């Protein structure tokens, strides 16, 4: 059985650690999958990758595995293998085998370390998605905060029902508490009460900016509509369909 030090394979990859609420830690980027496999195997210095070729009359068996650097150390992840019909070109057979083993590695990468791997293109796209999500959340927070602050300022108290969890709170004018619940549960509807007036308001942060206010009673249109037009970027101020306005008894 022959030992080989390297394999050769296609596009470039990023190796990174995900952290909740913080930026990712990128350990490697713009590297081939073969190099990535070696980096992942040796990421903490305790293990290393190995690659072998076993020759037979009509086929070749290729194996890739991760072994401890110290005798008796714990194994890490499965051994990956590919059997290829033997041709006259060792290079062609190796290329086929590395494609097969590389595909297996991407599926089992979590077995070798606790981080993540992606193609450079996929990783850049994920960063763009996260940035877009952050902007959307910031916009939603600003819109919801403005509406809550204005309603509390004119004397409304909020009784809330959170659609996904059925959790409730009663007669609150704590603006931070109300906003935190909306941002946490994403969908919430409120009965609003102030000096004999009863209205209702429904938020859905899963909608586009112009539909975050999913519905409200006619009694608070004077307050809600200007906030939507002011803060929902891209919403036409003359578009009467940017929210749904129903009768006051819709909440019941």
GUFILO-618735 format. One record per residue (C-alpha): residue number from 1; x, z, y. Coordinates in pm, 1 decimal, decimal comma, padded with zeros to 6 digits, m for minus. Layout:
% residues N
<node><num>NUM</num><px>X</px><pz>Z</pz><py>Y</py></node>
...
***
This chain:
% residues 252
<node><num>1</num><px>00000,0</px><pz>00000,0</pz><py>00000,0</py></node>
<node><num>2</num><px>00140,2</px><pz>m00103,1</pz><py>00338,4</py></node>
<node><num>3</num><px>00118,9</px><pz>00116,9</pz><py>00647,9</py></node>
<node><num>4</num><px>00040,2</px><pz>m00057,0</pz><py>00976,5</py></node>
<node><num>5</num><px>00080,6</px><pz>00097,5</pz><py>01321,7</py></node>
<node><num>6</num><px>m00166,7</px><pz>m00110,2</pz><py>01521,1</py></node>
<node><num>7</num><px>m00479,7</px><pz>m00320,3</pz><py>01505,7</py></node>
<node><num>8</num><px>m00592,7</px><pz>m00578,1</pz><py>01759,6</py></node>
<node><num>9</num><px>m00943,7</px><pz>m00598,5</pz><py>01898,2</py></node>
<node><num>10</num><px>m01157,9</px><pz>m00734,1</pz><py>02189,1</py></node>
<node><num>11</num><px>m01305,9</px><pz>m00591,9</pz><py>02514,2</py></node>
<node><num>12</num><px>m01179,7</px><pz>m00297,2</pz><py>02718,6</py></node>
<node><num>13</num><px>m01317,1</px><pz>00055,8</pz><py>02699,2</py></node>
<node><num>14</num><px>m01347,1</px><pz>00386,0</pz><py>02885,3</py></node>
<node><num>15</num><px>m01298,2</px><pz>00728,6</pz><py>02728,3</py></node>
<node><num>16</num><px>m01457,0</px><pz>01014,1</pz><py>02923,4</py></node>
<node><num>17</num><px>m01601,8</px><pz>01365,3</pz><py>02919,8</py></node>
<node><num>18</num><px>m01954,8</px><pz>01420,1</pz><py>03051,2</py></node>
<node><num>19</num><px>m02022,5</px><pz>01732,5</pz><py>03260,5</py></node>
<node><num>20</num><px>m02371,2</px><pz>01849,8</pz><py>03356,2</py></node>
<node><num>21</num><px>m02427,1</px><pz>01824,8</pz><py>03729,5</py></node>
<node><num>22</num><px>m02070,2</px><pz>01711,6</pz><py>03797,7</py></node>
<node><num>23</num><px>m01869,3</px><pz>01391,6</pz><py>03790,3</py></node>
<node><num>24</num><px>m01741,4</px><pz>01267,8</pz><py>03454,8</py></node>
<node><num>25</num><px>m01376,6</px><pz>01324,9</pz><py>03364,5</py></node>
<node><num>26</num><px>m01230,0</px><pz>00984,3</pz><py>03278,4</py></node>
<node><num>27</num><px>m00934,7</px><pz>01018,8</pz><py>03042,9</py></node>
<node><num>28</num><px>m00866,6</px><pz>00651,3</pz><py>02975,7</py></node>
<node><num>29</num><px>m01008,7</px><pz>00324,1</pz><py>03100,4</py></node>
<node><num>30</num><px>m00935,6</px><pz>m00047,7</pz><py>03070,0</py></node>
<node><num>31</num><px>m00792,3</px><pz>m00003,2</pz><py>02719,6</py></node>
<node><num>32</num><px>m00852,4</px><pz>m00205,4</pz><py>02403,6</py></node>
<node><num>33</num><px>m01071,7</px><pz>m00056,6</pz><py>02133,7</py></node>
<node><num>34</num><px>m00766,3</px><pz>m00018,8</pz><py>01910,2</py></node>
<node><num>35</num><px>m00583,5</px><pz>00181,4</pz><py>02176,4</py></node>
<node><num>36</num><px>m00899,7</px><pz>00381,4</pz><py>02243,2</py></node>
<node><num>37</num><px>m00924,7</px><pz>00473,5</pz><py>01876,1</py></node>
<node><num>38</num><px>m00566,4</px><pz>00603,7</pz><py>01884,6</py></node>
<node><num>39</num><px>m00629,6</px><pz>00800,0</pz><py>02206,7</py></node>
<node><num>40</num><px>m00947,3</px><pz>00956,0</pz><py>02069,0</py></node>
<node><num>41</num><px>m00772,9</px><pz>01052,0</pz><py>01746,0</py></node>
<node><num>42</num><px>m00487,3</px><pz>01220,0</pz><py>01934,8</py></node>
<node><num>43</num><px>m00682,2</px><pz>01351,3</pz><py>02236,1</py></node>
<node><num>44</num><px>m00584,3</px><pz>01716,8</pz><py>02182,1</py></node>
<node><num>45</num><px>m00243,3</px><pz>01658,0</pz><py>02025,8</py></node>
<node><num>46</num><px>m00336,8</px><pz>01804,6</pz><py>01687,3</py></node>
<node><num>47</num><px>m00422,4</px><pz>01481,2</pz><py>01505,1</py></node>
<node><num>48</num><px>m00314,7</px><pz>01118,2</pz><py>01489,0</py></node>
<node><num>49</num><px>m00468,2</px><pz>00795,3</pz><py>01361,7</py></node>
<node><num>50</num><px>m00338,6</px><pz>00601,6</pz><py>01062,2</py></node>
<node><num>51</num><px>m00408,6</px><pz>00245,1</pz><py>00945,1</py></node>
<node><num>52</num><px>m00328,2</px><pz>00097,3</pz><py>00605,6</py></node>
<node><num>53</num><px>m00358,2</px><pz>m00232,5</pz><py>00414,9</py></node>
<node><num>54</num><px>m00398,9</px><pz>m00244,1</pz><py>00039,1</py></node>
<node><num>55</num><px>m00330,5</px><pz>m00582,3</pz><py>m00123,1</py></node>
<node><num>56</num><px>m00519,8</px><pz>m00726,4</pz><py>m00421,6</py></node>
<node><num>57</num><px>m00519,5</px><pz>m01073,0</pz><py>m00577,9</py></node>
<node><num>58</num><px>m00843,2</px><pz>m01191,2</pz><py>m00414,0</py></node>
<node><num>59</num><px>m00905,4</px><pz>m00941,8</pz><py>m00133,6</py></node>
<node><num>60</num><px>m00746,9</px><pz>m00692,6</pz><py>00102,9</py></node>
<node><num>61</num><px>m00868,4</px><pz>m00340,0</pz><py>00177,4</py></node>
<node><num>62</num><px>m00805,5</px><pz>m00199,9</pz><py>00525,8</py></node>
<node><num>63</num><px>m00847,9</px><pz>00169,0</pz><py>00608,3</py></node>
<node><num>64</num><px>m00834,7</px><pz>00371,1</pz><py>00929,3</py></node>
<node><num>65</num><px>m00842,6</px><pz>00750,0</pz><py>00939,3</py></node>
<node><num>66</num><px>m00745,8</px><pz>01054,8</pz><py>01143,7</py></node>
<node><num>67</num><px>m00514,6</px><pz>01312,5</pz><py>00991,6</py></node>
<node><num>68</num><px>m00370,6</px><pz>01643,2</pz><py>01118,1</py></node>
<node><num>69</num><px>m00014,1</px><pz>01641,7</pz><py>01245,4</py></node>
<node><num>70</num><px>00053,8</px><pz>01972,8</pz><py>01068,4</py></node>
<node><num>71</num><px>00031,5</px><pz>02007,3</pz><py>00692,5</py></node>
<node><num>72</num><px>m00290,6</px><pz>02180,4</pz><py>00591,4</py></node>
<node><num>73</num><px>m00466,6</px><pz>02112,7</pz><py>00918,7</py></node>
<node><num>74</num><px>m00841,5</px><pz>02040,2</pz><py>00918,7</py></node>
<node><num>75</num><px>m00956,0</px><pz>01679,5</pz><py>00869,0</py></node>
<node><num>76</num><px>m01146,4</px><pz>01503,2</pz><py>01142,7</py></node>
<node><num>77</num><px>m01418,4</px><pz>01240,5</pz><py>01095,0</py></node>
<node><num>78</num><px>m01472,7</px><pz>00992,7</pz><py>00811,4</py></node>
<node><num>79</num><px>m01225,7</px><pz>00736,0</pz><py>00681,6</py></node>
<node><num>80</num><px>m01331,5</px><pz>00389,1</pz><py>00794,6</py></node>
<node><num>81</num><px>m01265,9</px><pz>00087,5</pz><py>00575,7</py></node>
<node><num>82</num><px>m01319,8</px><pz>m00285,2</pz><py>00543,0</py></node>
<node><num>83</num><px>m01276,5</px><pz>m00514,3</pz><py>00242,3</py></node>
<node><num>84</num><px>m01195,7</px><pz>m00874,2</pz><py>00329,8</py></node>
<node><num>85</num><px>m01169,2</px><pz>m01177,3</pz><py>00099,5</py></node>
<node><num>86</num><px>m00804,6</px><pz>m01269,3</pz><py>00090,1</py></node>
<node><num>87</num><px>m00716,5</px><pz>m01585,6</pz><py>00281,0</py></node>
<node><num>88</num><px>m00387,9</px><pz>m01760,3</pz><py>00350,3</py></node>
<node><num>89</num><px>m00374,4</px><pz>m01594,0</pz><py>00693,4</py></node>
<node><num>90</num><px>m00292,3</px><pz>m01225,1</pz><py>00709,0</py></node>
<node><num>91</num><px>m00365,9</px><pz>m01232,1</pz><py>01084,5</py></node>
<node><num>92</num><px>m00717,5</px><pz>m01371,2</pz><py>01030,3</py></node>
<node><num>93</num><px>m00791,7</px><pz>m01114,1</pz><py>00762,1</py></node>
<node><num>94</num><px>m00666,7</px><pz>m00833,7</pz><py>00987,0</py></node>
<node><num>95</num><px>m00884,0</px><pz>m00958,7</pz><py>01273,7</py></node>
<node><num>96</num><px>m01195,3</px><pz>m00954,8</pz><py>01055,5</py></node>
<node><num>97</num><px>m01113,1</px><pz>m00608,4</pz><py>00924,2</py></node>
<node><num>98</num><px>m01048,1</px><pz>m00463,2</pz><py>01268,3</py></node>
<node><num>99</num><px>m01380,6</px><pz>m00595,0</pz><py>01396,0</py></node>
<node><num>100</num><px>m01558,4</px><pz>m00421,2</pz><py>01107,5</py></node>
<node><num>101</num><px>m01364,1</px><pz>m00096,1</pz><py>01144,2</py></node>
<node><num>102</num><px>m01399,8</px><pz>m00100,2</pz><py>01522,7</py></node>
<node><num>103</num><px>m01778,3</px><pz>m00130,9</pz><py>01493,6</py></node>
<node><num>104</num><px>m01782,0</px><pz>00165,6</pz><py>01255,3</py></node>
<node><num>105</num><px>m01566,9</px><pz>00369,7</pz><py>01493,5</py></node>
<node><num>106</num><px>m01804,4</px><pz>00314,8</pz><py>01784,8</py></node>
<node><num>107</num><px>m02092,0</px><pz>00437,9</pz><py>01570,5</py></node>
<node><num>108</num><px>m01900,8</px><pz>00748,2</pz><py>01452,3</py></node>
<node><num>109</num><px>m01690,7</px><pz>00823,4</pz><py>01763,6</py></node>
<node><num>110</num><px>m01853,0</px><pz>01166,2</pz><py>01809,4</py></node>
<node><num>111</num><px>m01711,2</px><pz>01267,0</pz><py>01470,9</py></node>
<node><num>112</num><px>m01359,3</px><pz>01247,9</pz><py>01613,1</py></node>
<node><num>113</num><px>m01406,2</px><pz>01424,8</pz><py>01946,7</py></node>
<node><num>114</num><px>m01666,9</px><pz>01577,2</pz><py>02177,8</py></node>
<node><num>115</num><px>m01648,6</px><pz>01316,4</pz><py>02452,2</py></node>
<node><num>116</num><px>m01799,3</px><pz>00972,9</pz><py>02498,3</py></node>
<node><num>117</num><px>m01678,7</px><pz>00612,4</pz><py>02482,4</py></node>
<node><num>118</num><px>m01821,6</px><pz>00294,8</pz><py>02632,4</py></node>
<node><num>119</num><px>m01707,8</px><pz>m00048,0</pz><py>02735,2</py></node>
<node><num>120</num><px>m01580,0</px><pz>m00056,9</pz><py>03091,9</py></node>
<node><num>121</num><px>m01883,2</px><pz>m00266,2</pz><py>03187,0</py></node>
<node><num>122</num><px>m02126,6</px><pz>m00022,9</pz><py>03024,7</py></node>
<node><num>123</num><px>m01958,3</px><pz>00273,8</pz><py>03190,2</py></node>
<node><num>124</num><px>m01964,5</px><pz>00114,8</pz><py>03536,2</py></node>
<node><num>125</num><px>m02331,4</px><pz>00029,7</pz><py>03484,9</py></node>
<node><num>126</num><px>m02404,5</px><pz>00390,6</pz><py>03385,2</py></node>
<node><num>127</num><px>m02234,1</px><pz>00517,4</pz><py>03703,2</py></node>
<node><num>128</num><px>m02452,1</px><pz>00281,8</pz><py>03906,7</py></node>
<node><num>129</num><px>m02765,6</px><pz>00408,2</pz><py>03729,3</py></node>
<node><num>130</num><px>m02668,8</px><pz>00771,1</pz><py>03794,5</py></node>
<node><num>131</num><px>m02602,4</px><pz>00698,3</pz><py>04160,8</py></node>
<node><num>132</num><px>m02937,9</px><pz>00521,9</pz><py>04193,0</py></node>
<node><num>133</num><px>m03111,9</px><pz>00814,5</pz><py>04020,4</py></node>
<node><num>134</num><px>m02943,7</px><pz>01061,8</pz><py>04255,7</py></node>
<node><num>135</num><px>m03053,8</px><pz>00862,3</pz><py>04560,1</py></node>
<node><num>136</num><px>m03408,7</px><pz>00843,1</pz><py>04424,9</py></node>
<node><num>137</num><px>m03414,6</px><pz>01218,6</pz><py>04357,8</py></node>
<node><num>138</num><px>m03277,8</px><pz>01294,6</pz><py>04703,9</py></node>
<node><num>139</num><px>m03543,5</px><pz>01071,0</pz><py>04858,1</py></node>
<node><num>140</num><px>m03816,3</px><pz>01233,7</pz><py>04649,9</py></node>
<node><num>141</num><px>m03695,3</px><pz>01582,5</pz><py>04743,6</py></node>
<node><num>142</num><px>m03697,6</px><pz>01490,0</pz><py>05111,3</py></node>
<node><num>143</num><px>m04048,0</px><pz>01343,8</pz><py>05092,2</py></node>
<node><num>144</num><px>m04193,3</px><pz>01635,9</pz><py>04894,6</py></node>
<node><num>145</num><px>m04020,1</px><pz>01893,4</pz><py>05114,7</py></node>
<node><num>146</num><px>m04157,5</px><pz>01737,7</pz><py>05432,4</py></node>
<node><num>147</num><px>m04512,8</px><pz>01733,5</pz><py>05297,5</py></node>
<node><num>148</num><px>m04494,7</px><pz>02089,3</pz><py>05164,0</py></node>
<node><num>149</num><px>m04345,3</px><pz>02220,1</pz><py>05488,1</py></node>
<node><num>150</num><px>m04612,8</px><pz>02050,7</pz><py>05698,2</py></node>
<node><num>151</num><px>m04896,3</px><pz>02176,2</pz><py>05477,8</py></node>
<node><num>152</num><px>m04763,8</px><pz>02532,8</pz><py>05477,1</py></node>
<node><num>153</num><px>m04716,0</px><pz>02514,9</pz><py>05854,8</py></node>
<node><num>154</num><px>m05087,6</px><pz>02447,1</pz><py>05906,9</py></node>
<node><num>155</num><px>m05184,2</px><pz>02735,6</pz><py>05676,4</py></node>
<node><num>156</num><px>m05229,8</px><pz>02584,7</pz><py>05330,8</py></node>
<node><num>157</num><px>m05149,0</px><pz>02782,2</pz><py>05016,8</py></node>
<node><num>158</num><px>m05069,1</px><pz>02603,1</pz><py>04690,1</py></node>
<node><num>159</num><px>m05220,3</px><pz>02668,2</pz><py>04350,1</py></node>
<node><num>160</num><px>m05028,8</px><pz>02452,4</pz><py>04104,1</py></node>
<node><num>161</num><px>m05072,5</px><pz>02304,2</pz><py>03758,3</py></node>
<node><num>162</num><px>m04773,2</px><pz>02128,4</pz><py>03601,3</py></node>
<node><num>163</num><px>m04900,4</px><pz>01845,2</pz><py>03389,1</py></node>
<node><num>164</num><px>m04629,3</px><pz>01833,9</pz><py>03122,4</py></node>
<node><num>165</num><px>m04607,2</px><pz>02210,6</pz><py>03057,1</py></node>
<node><num>166</num><px>m04944,5</px><pz>02346,4</pz><py>03177,9</py></node>
<node><num>167</num><px>m04753,9</px><pz>02618,3</pz><py>03366,9</py></node>
<node><num>168</num><px>m04926,8</px><pz>02742,6</pz><py>03679,6</py></node>
<node><num>169</num><px>m04873,8</px><pz>02957,9</pz><py>03985,8</py></node>
<node><num>170</num><px>m05131,9</px><pz>03079,9</pz><py>04231,4</py></node>
<node><num>171</num><px>m05176,5</px><pz>03082,8</pz><py>04608,6</py></node>
<node><num>172</num><px>m04813,2</px><pz>03034,3</pz><py>04702,0</py></node>
<node><num>173</num><px>m04672,4</px><pz>02945,8</pz><py>05041,8</py></node>
<node><num>174</num><px>m04308,8</px><pz>02977,7</pz><py>04927,9</py></node>
<node><num>175</num><px>m04182,6</px><pz>02630,5</pz><py>05014,1</py></node>
<node><num>176</num><px>m03862,4</px><pz>02652,2</pz><py>04805,7</py></node>
<node><num>177</num><px>m04055,1</px><pz>02781,6</pz><py>04504,0</py></node>
<node><num>178</num><px>m04309,2</px><pz>02499,9</pz><py>04524,3</py></node>
<node><num>179</num><px>m04041,3</px><pz>02232,0</pz><py>04570,2</py></node>
<node><num>180</num><px>m03829,1</px><pz>02367,0</pz><py>04284,2</py></node>
<node><num>181</num><px>m04124,8</px><pz>02344,0</pz><py>04047,3</py></node>
<node><num>182</num><px>m04204,2</px><pz>01987,6</pz><py>04150,6</py></node>
<node><num>183</num><px>m03841,5</px><pz>01875,8</pz><py>04103,6</py></node>
<node><num>184</num><px>m03821,4</px><pz>02054,3</pz><py>03766,7</py></node>
<node><num>185</num><px>m04144,9</px><pz>01935,2</pz><py>03606,7</py></node>
<node><num>186</num><px>m04164,5</px><pz>01596,1</pz><py>03785,6</py></node>
<node><num>187</num><px>m04546,8</px><pz>01584,7</pz><py>03764,0</py></node>
<node><num>188</num><px>m04761,0</px><pz>01843,2</pz><py>03938,4</py></node>
<node><num>189</num><px>m05101,0</px><pz>01870,5</pz><py>04102,9</py></node>
<node><num>190</num><px>m05210,0</px><pz>02134,6</pz><py>04350,5</py></node>
<node><num>191</num><px>m05528,5</px><pz>02280,5</pz><py>04490,6</py></node>
<node><num>192</num><px>m05471,6</px><pz>02349,3</pz><py>04858,6</py></node>
<node><num>193</num><px>m05664,4</px><pz>02619,8</pz><py>05040,7</py></node>
<node><num>194</num><px>m05659,7</px><pz>02723,2</pz><py>05407,7</py></node>
<node><num>195</num><px>m05927,0</px><pz>02904,1</pz><py>05611,5</py></node>
<node><num>196</num><px>m06220,9</px><pz>02776,2</pz><py>05411,7</py></node>
<node><num>197</num><px>m06075,3</px><pz>02429,6</pz><py>05356,2</py></node>
<node><num>198</num><px>m06003,8</px><pz>02305,9</pz><py>05003,5</py></node>
<node><num>199</num><px>m05799,8</px><pz>01993,4</pz><py>04935,7</py></node>
<node><num>200</num><px>m05582,9</px><pz>01860,4</pz><py>04655,2</py></node>
<node><num>201</num><px>m05252,9</px><pz>01680,0</pz><py>04614,2</py></node>
<node><num>202</num><px>m05082,1</px><pz>01522,3</pz><py>04312,7</py></node>
<node><num>203</num><px>m04708,2</px><pz>01443,5</pz><py>04282,8</py></node>
<node><num>204</num><px>m04545,0</px><pz>01220,8</pz><py>04020,7</py></node>
<node><num>205</num><px>m04169,0</px><pz>01186,3</pz><py>04066,2</py></node>
<node><num>206</num><px>m04150,3</px><pz>00937,1</pz><py>03779,4</py></node>
<node><num>207</num><px>m04311,9</px><pz>00676,2</pz><py>04005,4</py></node>
<node><num>208</num><px>m04146,1</px><pz>00455,6</pz><py>04265,5</py></node>
<node><num>209</num><px>m04095,6</px><pz>00607,3</pz><py>04611,9</py></node>
<node><num>210</num><px>m04423,3</px><pz>00473,5</pz><py>04749,5</py></node>
<node><num>211</num><px>m04619,0</px><pz>00622,5</pz><py>04457,2</py></node>
<node><num>212</num><px>m04460,0</px><pz>00968,8</pz><py>04442,3</py></node>
<node><num>213</num><px>m04777,0</px><pz>01097,8</pz><py>04603,7</py></node>
<node><num>214</num><px>m05000,3</px><pz>00984,2</pz><py>04320,9</py></node>
<node><num>215</num><px>m05320,4</px><pz>01101,3</pz><py>04479,6</py></node>
<node><num>216</num><px>m05462,5</px><pz>01329,5</pz><py>04749,9</py></node>
<node><num>217</num><px>m05791,4</px><pz>01426,9</pz><py>04905,5</py></node>
<node><num>218</num><px>m05910,0</px><pz>01253,1</pz><py>05220,6</py></node>
<node><num>219</num><px>m05886,5</px><pz>01580,1</pz><py>05414,3</py></node>
<node><num>220</num><px>m05506,5</px><pz>01570,5</pz><py>05428,5</py></node>
<node><num>221</num><px>m05459,0</px><pz>01197,0</pz><py>05480,0</py></node>
<node><num>222</num><px>m05367,0</px><pz>01257,4</pz><py>05846,0</py></node>
<node><num>223</num><px>m05062,7</px><pz>01454,0</pz><py>05729,4</py></node>
<node><num>224</num><px>m04962,4</px><pz>01286,0</pz><py>05404,6</py></node>
<node><num>225</num><px>m04971,9</px><pz>00919,7</pz><py>05500,3</py></node>
<node><num>226</num><px>m04729,0</px><pz>00935,3</pz><py>05795,9</py></node>
<node><num>227</num><px>m04473,1</px><pz>01122,4</pz><py>05584,8</py></node>
<node><num>228</num><px>m04492,3</px><pz>00859,6</pz><py>05311,2</py></node>
<node><num>229</num><px>m04442,9</px><pz>00579,1</pz><py>05561,6</py></node>
<node><num>230</num><px>m04156,1</px><pz>00758,8</pz><py>05733,5</py></node>
<node><num>231</num><px>m03956,1</px><pz>00851,4</pz><py>05423,6</py></node>
<node><num>232</num><px>m04038,5</px><pz>00588,3</pz><py>05158,3</py></node>
<node><num>233</num><px>m03780,8</px><pz>00320,8</pz><py>05236,3</py></node>
<node><num>234</num><px>m03914,8</px><pz>m00027,4</pz><py>05183,3</py></node>
<node><num>235</num><px>m04280,8</px><pz>00066,0</pz><py>05201,6</py></node>
<node><num>236</num><px>m04477,5</px><pz>m00146,4</pz><py>05447,5</py></node>
<node><num>237</num><px>m04647,3</px><pz>00077,7</pz><py>05702,9</py></node>
<node><num>238</num><px>m04946,5</px><pz>m00156,6</pz><py>05699,9</py></node>
<node><num>239</num><px>m04980,4</px><pz>m00145,2</pz><py>05320,3</py></node>
<node><num>240</num><px>m05295,1</px><pz>00055,8</pz><py>05258,0</py></node>
<node><num>241</num><px>m05225,5</px><pz>00057,7</pz><py>04885,3</py></node>
<node><num>242</num><px>m04913,4</px><pz>00275,7</pz><py>04902,2</py></node>
<node><num>243</num><px>m05112,5</px><pz>00577,9</pz><py>04778,0</py></node>
<node><num>244</num><px>m05446,2</px><pz>00641,9</pz><py>04616,1</py></node>
<node><num>245</num><px>m05698,8</px><pz>00834,1</pz><py>04827,0</py></node>
<node><num>246</num><px>m06004,1</px><pz>00971,4</pz><py>04649,9</py></node>
<node><num>247</num><px>m06300,9</px><pz>01188,2</pz><py>04724,3</py></node>
<node><num>248</num><px>m06245,5</px><pz>01559,2</pz><py>04773,6</py></node>
<node><num>249</num><px>m06396,4</px><pz>01645,8</pz><py>04435,6</py></node>
<node><num>250</num><px>m06147,9</px><pz>01429,7</pz><py>04241,6</py></node>
<node><num>251</num><px>m05933,5</px><pz>01735,6</pz><py>04164,3</py></node>
<node><num>252</num><px>m06215,7</px><pz>01919,1</pz><py>03991,4</py></node>
***
